[in-house]
Amino acid sequence: MPLMPAEFVREAHEDRIVSTLLNPAAKADALEAITLTGPEAAKFTSLSAKTLERHWQAGEPVGRIKIGRRVVYLRAALEAWLISKATPATIQNPTR
């Protein structure tokens, strides 16, 4: 029975994930694409690395995780946290 388009896409996606997990270089590249180091996260947020750590210690969802000894920040979680902190005064008016 031939694969339907959605099934084909799912199977291709699963194959790509498996091949990425089996290839250490690809796994490292994939991890770098979705994470930021402490200094990168600090630059991204315009906060110091210590301030980001304090927000994490206070229980705020800044996306900080440890992978072995490395501390990294998940880019998507950090972006969502920044958006949640936005106030009307900090959001630019798109008509200007």
C-alpha positions as CSV (number, residue, x, y, z in Angstrom):
1,M,0.0,0.0,0.0
2,P,1.5,3.4,-1.0
3,L,2.1,6.0,1.7
4,M,-0.3,8.9,1.8
5,P,1.3,12.3,1.8
6,A,0.9,12.9,5.5
7,E,2.3,9.5,6.3
8,F,5.2,10.0,4.0
9,V,6.1,13.3,5.6
10,R,5.8,11.8,9.1
11,E,8.1,8.9,8.1
12,A,10.6,11.2,6.4
13,H,10.6,13.4,9.6
14,E,11.1,10.4,11.8
15,D,14.0,9.2,9.6
16,R,15.6,12.6,9.8
17,I,15.3,12.6,13.6
18,V,16.8,9.1,13.9
19,S,19.7,10.0,11.5
20,T,20.3,13.2,13.5
21,L,20.4,11.3,16.8
22,L,22.8,8.7,15.4
23,N,25.2,11.4,14.0
24,P,27.0,13.2,16.8
25,A,28.0,16.2,14.5
26,A,24.4,16.6,13.4
27,K,23.1,16.3,16.9
28,A,25.5,19.1,18.0
29,D,24.4,21.3,15.1
30,A,20.8,20.7,15.9
31,L,21.4,21.6,19.6
32,E,23.2,24.8,18.7
33,A,20.3,25.9,16.5
34,I,17.8,25.8,19.3
35,T,19.9,26.9,22.3
36,L,22.0,29.8,23.4
37,T,25.0,29.8,25.8
38,G,24.8,32.1,28.8
39,P,26.7,34.9,27.2
40,E,24.6,34.6,24.0
41,A,21.4,34.6,26.0
42,A,22.6,37.7,27.9
43,K,23.3,39.5,24.7
44,F,20.0,38.3,23.2
45,T,18.0,39.7,26.2
46,S,20.2,42.7,26.9
47,L,20.5,41.4,30.5
48,S,23.6,40.1,32.2
49,A,24.1,36.3,32.6
50,K,23.9,36.8,36.4
51,T,20.5,38.5,36.0
52,L,19.2,35.7,33.8
53,E,20.3,33.2,36.5
54,R,18.5,35.2,39.2
55,H,15.3,35.1,37.1
56,W,15.7,31.3,36.8
57,Q,16.3,31.0,40.5
58,A,13.1,33.0,41.1
59,G,11.2,30.4,39.2
60,E,10.7,32.3,36.0
61,P,10.5,30.2,32.8
62,V,13.7,31.5,31.1
63,G,14.4,28.2,29.4
64,R,17.6,27.4,31.4
65,I,18.7,23.8,31.2
66,K,21.9,21.8,32.0
67,I,23.3,19.4,29.5
68,G,26.1,17.6,31.3
69,R,28.1,20.5,32.7
70,R,26.9,23.0,30.1
71,V,24.2,25.5,31.0
72,V,22.2,26.6,27.9
73,Y,19.0,28.5,27.3
74,L,16.3,27.2,25.0
75,R,15.8,30.0,22.4
76,A,12.1,29.5,22.1
77,A,11.5,29.5,25.8
78,L,13.6,32.6,26.2
79,E,11.7,34.4,23.4
80,A,8.4,33.5,25.0
81,W,9.6,34.7,28.4
82,L,10.6,38.0,26.9
83,I,7.3,38.4,25.1
84,S,5.5,37.7,28.4
85,K,7.4,40.5,30.0
86,A,6.5,43.0,27.4
87,T,4.2,45.9,28.4
88,P,2.3,48.3,26.1
89,A,5.0,50.9,26.7
90,T,7.8,48.5,25.5
91,I,5.9,47.4,22.4
92,Q,6.5,49.6,19.4
93,N,3.5,51.0,17.6
94,P,3.5,49.4,14.1
95,T,1.9,52.4,12.5
96,R,4.9,54.7,13.3
